Amino acid sequence: MMSLECLRIYLKKSQFTELEHLLFRIIVLGGYPDDMYFPSRVRTIITSLVNNIRKNLDSEGYRSVEELEEAIEKAISEHDEITQKGGG
């Protein structure tokens, strides 16, 4: 699985937004932004992160920006732990 460091470099070189902002947009919009295309390898890791964010939120979704930001940070740190252990 691609590391988050590689994903951040890809987003920066492609002149996309920061990872956290991208994940925030995807959750709020309910899908990928129409103005952004991602190769399948990148889309796979982003989708995995989005699914983990949704899993961390309760069934009602998020109630505040702060709650969504916390869920994003938690999903990112969980993904980092998995990739550092060589899993995923």
N, C-alpha and C positions, 0 to 999 in steps of 0.2 A: 504494500500500500504506500502511496506517495506520502512523504512527510509534509507536515504543515509548513515547514521552512521552504520546501520546494514549491508548494502551492502559493505561498506569499510572494516568492520571487516571480513566479509565473504571472500572478495578478499585477505585480508592479511593472514588469517588463511589457505586459500587454496593455498598460495604462488603464487598468480597471481600478476599482476602489479597494480599500483595505478589506481583508477577510471578514472582520467583524461587521463592518457596514454592509457588505454583500449579503451575509447571512441574515442580518436584520431586515434588509429589503426583501429577501426571498420569503421570510416568515410573514412579514406584514402584507406583501402582495399576494401571498398564497401560491406563488410559483416563481419561476425564473423570470427576470426582467426581459422584455422583448428585445431590448437593444444590446443584449449580451449573448455571445455564442461561446460555448466552452467545448473543447475536445472531450471525448467520452471518459478518458482517464481523470480529467479534472472534474467533470460533472459527477462522476462516481463518488469522489471524496466529498464534494460539496453536498451531494444528496445524502450521504451517510451522516454528515454533520447536522444537516437540517432534520433528518429523522431522529437523531439523538436529542436535538433541541426540543422537538415536539414531544418526545418521550418524557423529557424532564419537566415539561409543563403539564399541568393537570388537564383534565378533559375539557375544561372551559377555555383553554388557551392561556394567554397572558393577560394580566389585569393592569399592568403598568409597563412603561418603558424600562424601568429599573429591573423588574422581574424578567423581562425578555433579555436584557443585557446579561443578567446573572445566568440565565439558562444557556446563552451563547458561550459565555466564558467557561461554564461547567462542561459543555460538550467539547469545546476546544481542548481543555486540559485532559479530559478523558481520552480523547483521540491521541493526544501527545503521549500519554502513558502507554497506550496500546502500541503505537509505532516504535516507541523507545524499547519496549520489551520484545519487539520483532514480530508481534502478532498482527492481526488484521487481515 
